[in-house]
Amino acid sequence: MTSSRGSRGDLFAPGCPTRRLLDRIGTKWTSMAVKLLAEAAPEEVRFAELQRRMAGVSQKMLSVTLRNLVHDGLAERRVEPAVPPRVHYRLTELGLSLEGPLAAVREWAEAHMAEIDRANARAEKEQRTG
């Protein structure tokens, strides 16, 4: 099903654009970037600061994540002419509206991580002994 502006797609249809969007906004890097940018809103955050605060993210992965946020209208990018160029990001109103749902998912994950770890340990033990 193709989705037009203002309509909803069918998440269970293979060609649904909602699936592609969920692939992009459902990553840990997107969640972390949106959180940091939301905390700074309405101010901008430099690329280097985002990379410093997002431990473990590669420059390439952060670039792809931020490019997707900009492409989807969730963030804005500003390049300050300097050598090297300074690149700044900030969330749009649409991007700010995403922070609440992502925060709820992060809070759920934090609240249930111990249970998930125990379930994983049980499953791994069963695989070894089963």
DAURJO-V70237 format. One record per pair of residues at least 12 apart in sequence whose C-alpha atoms are under 7 Angstrom apart, sorted by the first residue. I is the first residue (numbers start at 1). J is the second residue. Records with the same first field share a line. If there is no record, write none. Layout:
I: J / J
//
This chain:
1: 13 / 15 / 16
2: 16
3: 17
29: 65
30: 65
31: 102
32: 54
34: 99
35: 99
37: 90 / 91
38: 91 / 96 / 99
41: 90 / 91
42: 90
43: 90
44: 88 / 89 / 90
45: 88 / 89 / 90
46: 86 / 87 / 88 / 89
47: 87 / 88
74: 91 / 92 / 94 / 95
75: 89 / 90 / 91 / 92 / 95
76: 89 / 90 / 91 / 92
77: 89 / 90
//
